[in-house]
């Protein structure tokens, strides 16, 4: 496991398009979320301890903000040949066991992760719709304690979502997400 940190974001940049299969048997495109107040794209996987530690928080966030018009989508770009725990079948099992309430998608050729500039899992990108595009408003961490939810004192992603919902500018300070490196082919 190689610990990596996300890079600073080019806020205001458009979300790259995608068409990816979900563990629910559906295919998802970026424009499927066009009626959302915001779209949270999370690069994640099954085997990373950083993802495992926060997957319950991600699911709770999707539940909490789904009713407020925020869409959440998880994308797994990891090489499933070298990391079979990240295979599509294993993704289905993980989503089922954890009761994911958001689409969990497979980026088999890793082109979507590359287009987004993703580096680690988990990595969070929050987009706001503008015209026929989604504009990046936040790229960073979930909160200030990946290991222990009870020790969290700063909920960076929640604050970013609240800013988008309220029409406020994003915070200038967007601490990097940290996690396992994406397992490139």
C-alpha positions as CSV (number, residue, x, y, z in Angstrom):
1,X,0.0,0.0,0.0
2,X,1.5,3.3,-1.1
3,X,0.1,6.3,0.7
4,X,-0.7,9.1,-1.7
5,X,-2.3,12.6,-1.4
6,X,-4.5,14.3,-4.0
7,X,-3.2,17.3,-5.8
8,X,-4.6,20.8,-5.7
9,X,-7.6,21.4,-7.9
10,X,-8.3,23.6,-10.8
11,X,-11.5,24.9,-9.4
12,X,-14.0,25.8,-12.1
13,X,-12.9,23.2,-14.5
14,X,-15.5,21.0,-16.1
15,X,-16.1,17.3,-15.1
16,X,-14.8,14.9,-17.8
17,X,-17.6,12.8,-19.3
18,X,-18.0,9.1,-18.5
19,X,-20.0,6.1,-19.4
20,X,-19.4,3.3,-16.9
21,X,-21.2,0.1,-15.8
22,X,-22.6,0.0,-12.3
23,X,-22.8,-3.0,-10.0
24,X,-26.6,-2.6,-10.2
25,X,-26.6,-3.7,-13.9
26,X,-27.1,-0.1,-15.2
27,X,-24.8,2.0,-17.3
28,X,-24.2,5.6,-16.0
29,X,-23.2,8.7,-17.9
30,X,-22.2,12.1,-16.4
31,X,-25.4,13.6,-17.9
32,X,-27.6,11.2,-16.0
33,X,-27.0,13.5,-13.0
34,X,-27.8,16.8,-14.8
35,X,-30.8,17.5,-12.6
36,X,-28.8,17.3,-9.4
37,X,-27.9,20.3,-7.3
38,X,-24.4,18.9,-7.1
39,X,-22.5,15.7,-8.0
40,X,-20.0,14.1,-5.8
41,X,-17.6,11.8,-7.7
42,X,-15.5,9.5,-5.4
43,X,-12.7,7.4,-6.7
44,X,-12.7,4.4,-4.3
45,X,-12.1,0.7,-4.3
46,X,-12.8,-2.4,-2.2
47,X,-9.4,-3.3,-0.6
48,X,-7.9,0.0,0.5
49,X,-8.0,0.4,4.3
50,X,-8.6,4.2,3.9
51,X,-11.7,3.5,1.9
52,X,-12.8,0.8,4.3
53,X,-12.5,3.1,7.2
54,X,-14.8,5.8,5.7
55,X,-17.2,3.8,3.5
56,X,-19.9,4.0,6.2
57,X,-19.4,7.8,6.3
58,X,-19.7,8.0,2.5
59,X,-22.9,6.0,2.6
60,X,-24.3,8.2,5.4
61,X,-23.4,11.3,3.4
62,X,-25.1,9.9,0.3
63,X,-28.3,9.2,2.4
64,X,-28.2,12.6,4.1
65,X,-27.7,14.7,1.0
66,X,-29.5,12.6,-1.5
67,X,-32.8,14.0,-0.2
68,X,-31.3,17.5,-0.8
69,X,-30.6,16.9,-4.5
70,X,-27.0,15.9,-4.2
71,X,-26.0,12.9,-6.3
72,X,-23.1,10.6,-5.2
73,X,-21.2,8.2,-7.5
74,X,-18.3,5.9,-6.6
75,X,-15.8,4.8,-9.3
76,X,-13.4,2.0,-8.9
77,X,-10.4,2.3,-11.3
78,X,-8.0,-0.2,-9.8
79,X,-6.4,-3.0,-11.8
80,X,-8.4,-6.0,-10.9
81,X,-5.9,-8.5,-12.4
82,X,-3.2,-7.7,-9.9
83,X,-5.8,-6.8,-7.2
84,X,-8.7,-9.3,-7.6
85,X,-10.4,-7.8,-4.5
86,X,-11.3,-4.9,-6.8
87,X,-12.9,-7.0,-9.5
88,X,-16.4,-6.2,-10.7
89,X,-17.8,-9.3,-8.9
90,X,-16.1,-8.2,-5.7
91,X,-17.5,-4.7,-6.2
92,X,-21.0,-6.1,-6.3
93,X,-20.4,-8.0,-3.1
94,X,-18.9,-5.0,-1.3
95,X,-21.8,-2.7,-2.4
96,X,-24.3,-5.3,-1.2
97,X,-22.6,-6.0,2.1
98,X,-22.3,-2.3,2.9
99,X,-25.7,-1.3,1.6
100,X,-24.4,1.4,-0.8
101,X,-27.1,3.8,-1.6
102,X,-25.2,5.3,-4.5
103,X,-24.1,3.9,-7.9
104,X,-20.8,2.1,-7.7
105,X,-19.1,2.1,-11.1
106,X,-16.2,0.2,-12.7
107,X,-13.6,2.1,-14.7
108,X,-12.0,-1.0,-16.2
109,X,-9.7,0.8,-18.7
110,X,-8.9,3.5,-16.1
111,X,-9.6,6.3,-18.7
112,X,-12.0,8.1,-16.4
113,X,-9.6,8.1,-13.4
114,X,-6.9,9.5,-15.8
115,X,-9.2,12.1,-17.2
116,X,-10.1,13.3,-13.7
117,X,-6.5,13.3,-12.6
118,X,-7.3,10.9,-9.7
119,X,-4.3,9.8,-7.6
120,X,-5.6,7.9,-4.6
121,X,-8.6,6.1,-3.0
122,X,-10.6,7.6,-1.6
123,X,-10.5,10.9,-3.5
124,X,-13.5,13.3,-3.6
125,X,-14.6,15.7,-6.3
126,X,-17.6,17.9,-5.9
127,X,-19.2,19.4,-9.0
128,X,-22.0,22.0,-9.4
129,X,-24.1,22.0,-12.6
130,X,-23.7,25.0,-14.8
131,X,-25.5,25.0,-18.1
132,X,-24.7,21.6,-19.7
133,X,-21.6,21.0,-17.6
134,X,-20.5,20.2,-14.1
135,X,-18.0,22.7,-12.7
136,X,-15.5,21.6,-10.0
137,X,-16.1,23.3,-6.7
138,X,-14.1,21.0,-4.3
139,X,-11.3,18.4,-4.5
140,X,-10.0,17.1,-1.3
141,X,-10.6,15.1,1.8
142,X,-13.7,13.9,3.5
143,X,-12.7,15.1,7.0
144,X,-9.7,15.5,9.3
145,X,-9.6,11.9,10.7
146,X,-10.0,9.0,8.3
147,X,-9.3,6.5,11.0
148,X,-11.7,7.5,13.8
149,X,-15.0,9.1,13.0
150,X,-15.4,10.1,16.7
151,X,-12.2,12.1,16.5
152,X,-13.3,14.2,13.5
153,X,-13.3,17.9,14.2
154,X,-13.5,19.3,10.7
155,X,-15.8,18.0,8.0
156,X,-14.3,19.5,4.9
157,X,-16.5,17.8,2.3
158,X,-19.7,18.5,4.2
159,X,-18.8,22.1,4.4
160,X,-18.1,22.2,0.6
161,X,-21.5,20.6,0.0
162,X,-23.2,23.1,2.2
163,X,-21.5,25.9,0.4
164,X,-22.7,24.6,-3.0
165,X,-26.3,24.2,-1.7
166,X,-26.3,27.7,-0.3
167,X,-24.7,29.2,-3.5
168,X,-21.5,30.3,-1.6
169,X,-18.0,30.2,-3.0
170,X,-16.0,27.2,-2.1
171,X,-13.4,27.4,0.7
172,X,-10.0,28.4,-0.4
173,X,-8.4,25.8,1.9
174,X,-9.1,22.4,0.4
175,X,-7.0,19.9,2.3
176,X,-5.8,17.0,0.2
177,X,-7.4,13.6,0.4
178,X,-5.1,10.8,1.4
179,X,-5.3,7.1,0.7
180,X,-3.9,4.2,-1.3
181,X,-2.4,4.9,-4.7
182,X,-4.6,4.0,-7.6
183,X,-3.4,0.6,-8.9
184,X,-2.6,1.4,-12.5
185,X,-2.2,-1.2,-15.1
